[in-house]
Amino acid sequence: MAIRIGILGYGNLGRGVESAVLQNKDMELSAVFTRRNPESLHIKTKGVQVLHTDKISSMKDQIDVLILCGGSATDLPEQTPAYAEMFNVVDSFDTHAKIPEHFANVDSSAKKGNKVSIISCGWDPGMFSINRLYGNCILPEGKDYTFWGKGVSQGHSDAVRRIQGVADCRQYTIPVPEAVDTVRSGSNPELTTRQKHTRECFVVAKKDADLNQIEQEIKTMPNYFSDYDTTVHFISEEEMKRDHSGLPHGGCVIRTGVTGIEKEHKHIIEYNLSLDSNPEFTGSVICAYARAAYRLNQEGQAGCRTVFDIAPAYLSSKSPEELRAHLL
């Protein structure tokens, strides 16, 4: 019997999850929930109902795992604890500093409902987190480095769009090649924020907007751009649609370390991602963890988990015998 998936939120990530469900033969999409008018949504999967979020509770017996595709700033801190008591849930909460608090809130709700929740699934946090952990375990004498990009930062792009006079923006995070090369050399450099990444903005300005003022506001924006070397390009709406309509991303996690009695041998572990579509890849990761949430709950487990707590076999549709025969 297929794992019945529900999707809450049908933006970029919701569409990415939908496409991932279609590629997993042991899953089926049962419903998509939206805060918008359901009739305004046209999903890709035929025969699947689109319902308003106020109908979620009536679907408790028809969904095995509810995947939450809202934003980390305001949606997930409320939604995940609220629905964790009713459903097995998976989210992509990515505000690193608030993960412990989010975990505690979700864990309490999931245990009340005897359900399993898995939070912060994606590539960072998620796949990058696992590789940071593996690196620390294998090379305890070492240092971690994480580089993001080149790719579109949706949060930073949105921050620029909120500046007066800006009609649209795509912001790219770009690793500094010299910094990456230095890390890969095994020299364990101390790198500042500015030394590790640059930021590049492509901005469509509104008519008669003050371009100098926009550029100044971008470059001095605290928590987003002020700590980085930032380049701003003003382009037309046509150029934006032609050259910047995709959502690519990626990056790498590097662990450098030493072994030996005299610490004489250097080692480098690297995990690298190059993604054509950030939301589609993130959706694919989430679906693998939805499978794990369902299986753990079928075993009688309850409460919140992170990617650190899930054995790899729970992510795969293959049997343990197949995994041992073909992947081990």
Helices and strands as residue ranges (DSSP letters): E 3-8, H 12-23, E 27-34, G 38-40, E 49-52, G 53-59, E 65-68, H 76-84, E 88-90, G 96-98, H 99-113, E 116-118, H 127-138, E 142-148, E 151-152, H 154-161, E 166-175, H 177-184, H 193-196, E 197-205, H 211-219, E 229-234, H 237-243, E 249-259, E 265-275, H 278-298, E 303-305, G 307-309, G 312-315, H 320-326
